[in-house]
Amino acid sequence: MRPQDDYTHPVGPESNFNESMYFHFHDPGNRISGFLRLANRPNEGKGERTICLYLPDGKVAFGFARPDVTTNEKFSAAGLQFDVHEPFTELRAAFDGSVNVLDDPTVLSSPKRLADVPASQCSAELTFARLADPYEHSFDGDGESFAPNHYEQFMRVTGSVSVDGEKYEITGTGIRDHSWGPRSWQAPWFYRWLHGSRPDFGFMGAYFGVQEGTPLTGGFVWDGTTVHQCTEVRVSTDRLEDFSPDRIRVELVSGDKSWRFNGRVDATVPLRHRRKDEFGEEMLTRIFEGQARWTTEDGRELFGMGEYLDQIVDGTPAGLDV
């Protein structure tokens, strides 16, 4: 990776070229967490902007937009802006717009129901400062691409978030993600993207299942000093009746070292993506965004996410065995 890779890249020829950044944060003091994501898809003339905040009272503030995007010159659309102040060292995220505050986030399983939820004003000013070195990896296999150029990095997070007049000062940690290249949400048969962090420790584990063959797994553990590349990731999940994750167990292996984490999902946001295949048949992808609290084997607590993507086949998620 080069410092210029922390900025946007030339647009590729693919119709589904995507460049996106994702910023996650958690403040254990005031018990607020969330993520902000912005994607440019200039060859489609659109972008994707997501705001998801898990509030201390158990409610979720959520906002999604498909803004007009025709260039890849910057990350700025639909009220959300990301700026690189120093590559891999300091980045800033700012948002000013509206969200829906949901008592029950499962309403998002039928997005049309959002029309019945009043809009609330939301703003965010967050600075993300380097905690660990960035880690580069890709989980693309044969067939369509998901994220051929991709890296993640643990960050210290400061700033503030306001929702419907309530302001929260933020002092915590999180992870950021940057990827570019062709992206199809239908490329993975299913995946589990799991991460947690605290000021002196963090992990990210990914498990990409394939329809036939060997899954692609990997990730990294930051022990406060060194980022350890992990070549093997094992995941098992206890689910609720709607198949959403409830308890997660994950093990990451690097050489003769291994780390195990037990996760509890406190709140889940169900999202979906629809697309028609070459025969005109609808393809449905479901993504669960779970706020997760992790415990290490020695009792330390980490905060992060459990993101579960599955292709839906005959009404059933593809990866129920992981």
C-alpha positions in Angstrom: 0.0 0.0 0.0 1.1 3.5 -0.7 0.0 6.8 1.0 -2.0 7.7 -2.2 -4.1 4.6 -1.8 -5.9 6.3 1.1 -7.5 8.6 -1.4 -9.8 7.8 -4.3 -8.6 5.9 -7.4 -9.2 6.1 -11.2 -12.5 4.7 -12.2 -12.2 1.2 -13.8 -14.2 0.1 -16.9 -16.5 -2.3 -14.9 -20.1 -1.2 -14.9 -20.2 -2.0 -11.1 -17.0 -0.2 -10.2 -17.2 0.7 -6.5 -15.0 2.7 -4.2 -16.1 2.8 -0.6 -15.0 3.8 2.9 -16.6 2.5 6.2 -15.9 3.9 9.6 -17.0 2.1 12.8 -16.8 3.5 16.3 -17.8 2.5 19.9 -17.7 4.6 23.0 -18.1 2.2 26.0 -18.5 5.2 28.4 -21.8 6.4 27.0 -22.7 3.1 25.3 -23.2 4.5 21.8 -21.8 2.9 18.7 -22.3 2.8 15.0 -20.9 3.0 11.5 -20.9 5.4 8.5 -20.4 4.2 5.0 -20.2 5.9 1.7 -19.7 4.3 -1.7 -19.1 5.9 -5.1 -20.4 3.8 -8.1 -19.9 6.4 -10.9 -20.4 4.0 -13.8 -23.9 3.5 -12.4 -24.4 7.2 -11.7 -25.3 6.4 -8.1 -23.7 5.9 -4.7 -24.6 4.3 -1.4 -24.7 6.2 1.8 -25.5 4.5 5.2 -25.7 5.9 8.7 -26.4 3.4 11.5 -26.2 4.4 15.1 -26.9 2.1 18.1 -28.2 4.4 20.8 -27.8 3.9 24.6 -31.5 3.3 25.1 -31.6 0.4 22.7 -33.1 2.4 19.7 -31.3 2.5 16.4 -30.9 5.7 14.2 -30.7 4.6 10.6 -30.5 6.5 7.3 -29.8 5.2 3.8 -29.6 7.2 0.5 -28.7 6.5 -3.1 -27.3 9.9 -4.1 -26.4 10.8 -7.7 -22.7 10.2 -8.1 -21.0 10.6 -11.5 -17.3 10.9 -10.5 -14.9 9.4 -8.1 -13.0 12.5 -7.2 -14.0 12.6 -3.5 -16.1 11.0 -0.8 -18.9 13.5 -0.3 -22.6 12.8 -1.0 -26.0 12.9 0.7 -24.7 14.9 3.7 -21.8 12.6 4.5 -18.2 13.5 3.8 -14.9 11.7 4.5 -11.5 13.6 4.4 -8.0 12.2 4.6 -5.9 14.6 6.7 -2.8 12.3 6.8 -2.9 9.0 5.0 -3.2 6.0 7.4 -2.9 8.4 10.3 -5.8 10.7 10.6 -9.1 10.8 8.8 -12.4 12.7 9.5 -16.0 11.9 9.0 -18.8 14.5 9.0 -22.5 14.1 8.5 -25.5 16.5 8.5 -28.8 15.1 7.5 -31.8 13.1 8.7 -32.3 9.6 10.0 -35.2 7.5 11.3 -35.0 6.6 15.0 -36.4 3.0 15.3 -37.7 1.5 18.5 -37.6 -1.8 16.6 -35.0 -2.1 13.9 -36.6 -5.2 12.4 -38.9 -2.7 10.6 -36.0 -2.5 8.1 -36.9 -6.0 6.9 -39.7 -4.2 5.0 -38.1 -0.8 4.1 -41.4 0.7 2.9 -42.5 0.8 6.6 -39.9 3.5 7.1 -42.4 5.9 5.6 -44.3 5.7 8.9 -41.3 6.7 11.0 -40.7 10.4 11.4 -37.4 11.8 10.3 -35.0 13.1 13.0 -32.1 15.5 12.5 -28.6 13.9 12.9 -25.1 15.2 12.8 -21.6 13.8 13.4 -18.1 15.1 13.6 -15.6 12.3 14.2 -11.8 12.1 14.0 -10.2 8.7 13.4 -6.6 8.5 14.5 -4.2 5.6 13.9 -4.0 2.9 16.5 -2.4 0.1 14.4 -1.0 -0.4 11.0 -3.5 -1.0 8.2 -3.9 -4.6 7.0 -4.4 -5.4 3.4 -6.3 -8.4 2.1 -8.9 -9.6 -0.4 -11.4 -12.4 -0.4 -12.2 -12.5 -4.1 -12.4 -16.0 -5.6 -13.5 -17.2 -9.0 -16.5 -15.4 -10.6 -17.8 -12.0 -9.7 -15.7 -9.6 -7.6 -16.6 -8.3 -4.2 -13.6 -6.3 -3.1 -10.3 -6.9 -5.0 -8.5 -4.0 -3.3 -9.2 -3.8 0.4 -7.6 -2.9 3.7 -8.7 -2.3 7.3 -7.2 -0.4 10.2 -8.0 0.0 13.9 -8.4 3.6 15.0 -8.9 5.8 18.0 -12.1 7.8 17.7 -13.0 11.2 19.1 -15.7 13.8 18.4 -19.5 14.0 18.8 -22.8 12.6 17.4 -26.2 14.3 17.8 -29.5 12.7 17.2 -32.8 14.5 17.5 -31.2 17.2 19.7 -29.4 14.7 22.0 -25.6 15.2 21.8 -23.1 12.4 22.6 -19.4 13.1 23.1 -17.3 10.3 21.6 -14.1 8.8 23.0 -13.5 5.3 21.9 -12.1 3.0 19.3 -13.2 1.4 16.0 -12.2 0.0 12.7 -12.1 1.5 9.2 -12.4 -0.2 5.9 -11.4 1.1 2.4 -12.0 -0.9 -0.9 -12.1 -0.2 -4.6 -12.8 -2.2 -7.8 -15.8 -4.0 -9.1 -18.3 -5.0 -6.4 -21.3 -7.3 -6.6 -23.3 -7.9 -3.5 -24.1 -11.3 -5.0 -20.5 -12.4 -5.4 -20.2 -14.1 -2.0 -22.4 -17.1 -1.4 -22.3 -15.9 2.2 -19.8 -14.2 4.5 -19.2 -13.5 8.2 -17.3 -10.3 8.9 -16.5 -10.0 12.6 -14.4 -7.4 14.5 -13.9 -6.0 17.9 -11.5 -3.5 19.4 -10.4 -1.6 22.5 -7.4 0.8 23.0 -4.8 -2.0 23.4 -6.2 -4.9 21.4 -8.4 -5.7 18.4 -9.3 -8.5 15.9 -10.9 -8.9 12.5 -12.0 -12.2 11.2 -13.7 -13.0 7.9 -15.2 -16.2 6.6 -16.4 -16.2 3.0 -18.4 -19.3 2.1 -18.5 -20.6 -1.5 -21.3 -22.6 -3.2 -18.9 -25.4 -3.9 -15.4 -25.9 -2.6 -13.2 -24.5 0.2 -14.2 -21.3 2.0 -11.9 -18.3 2.0 -10.9 -17.2 5.5 -8.5 -14.8 7.0 -8.1 -11.8 9.2 -5.7 -10.3 11.7 -5.2 -9.7 15.4 -3.5 -6.6 16.8 -2.0 -7.3 20.3 -1.3 -3.7 21.1 2.0 -3.7 19.3 2.0 -6.1 16.4 -0.6 -6.9 13.7 -0.6 -10.7 13.3 -1.9 -12.1 10.0 -4.4 -15.0 10.5 -4.8 -17.6 7.9 -7.5 -19.6 9.5 -10.8 -18.4 11.0 -13.4 -20.7 12.6 -16.9 -19.4 13.3 -20.0 -20.9 15.0 -23.3 -19.1 15.6 -26.4 -19.4 17.8 -29.4 -17.8 16.0 -32.8 -16.4 16.8 -36.0 -17.5 15.1 -35.4 -15.1 12.2 -31.9 -16.6 11.6 -30.2 -13.4 13.0 -27.1 -14.0 15.0 -27.4 -14.1 18.8 -24.2 -15.6 20.1 -21.0 -15.9 18.1 -17.8 -17.9 18.7 -14.8 -17.1 16.6 -11.2 -18.5 16.6 -8.3 -16.9 14.6 -5.1 -18.8 14.0 -1.7 -17.3 13.1 1.1 -20.0 13.0 1.3 -21.5 16.4 -0.8 -18.7 18.0 -4.6 -18.7 18.3 -7.1 -16.3 19.8 -10.7 -17.1 20.8 -13.6 -14.7 21.3 -17.1 -15.1 22.5 -19.6 -12.5 21.1 -23.0 -11.4 22.2 -25.1 -9.5 19.7 -27.0 -6.7 21.5 -28.9 -5.3 18.5 -29.4 -6.3 14.9 -30.3 -4.2 11.8 -31.6 -6.3 8.9 -30.7 -4.9 5.4 -31.2 -6.3 2.0 -30.0 -5.9 -1.6 -32.0 -6.9 -4.7 -30.8 -7.5 -8.2 -32.0 -9.4 -11.3 -29.8 -12.0 -13.0 -29.2 -12.4 -16.7 -32.5 -14.3 -17.0 -34.6 -11.7 -15.2 -34.9 -13.6 -12.0 -34.6 -11.6 -8.8 -31.6 -12.3 -6.6 -32.0 -11.4 -2.9 -29.1 -10.8 -0.6 -29.7 -10.2 3.2 -27.2 -8.5 5.4 -27.6 -8.5 9.2 -25.6 -5.7 10.9 -25.2 -6.8 14.5 -23.8 -4.6 17.3 -21.5 -7.1 19.1 -19.8 -7.2 22.5 -16.8 -9.6 22.6 -15.0 -11.3 25.5 -11.5 -12.6 25.2 -10.3 -15.8 26.9 -8.7 -13.7 29.7 -11.8 -11.7 30.3 -11.1 -8.5 28.4 -14.1 -6.8 26.7 -14.1 -5.6 23.1 -16.8 -3.8 21.1 -17.5 -4.1 17.4 -19.8 -5.8 14.9 -20.9 -9.1 13.5 -21.9 -8.6 9.8 -23.7 -11.6 8.3 -24.4 -11.6 4.5 -26.3 -14.5 2.9 -27.8 -15.1 -0.5 -31.4 -16.1 0.1 -32.4 -19.4 -1.6 -36.0 -20.5 -1.5 -36.5 -18.2 1.5 -33.5 -19.6 3.5 -30.1 -18.0 4.1 -27.3 -19.9 2.3 -24.8 -20.1 5.2 -26.8 -21.4 8.2 -24.0 -23.9 9.2 -21.6 -21.0 10.0 
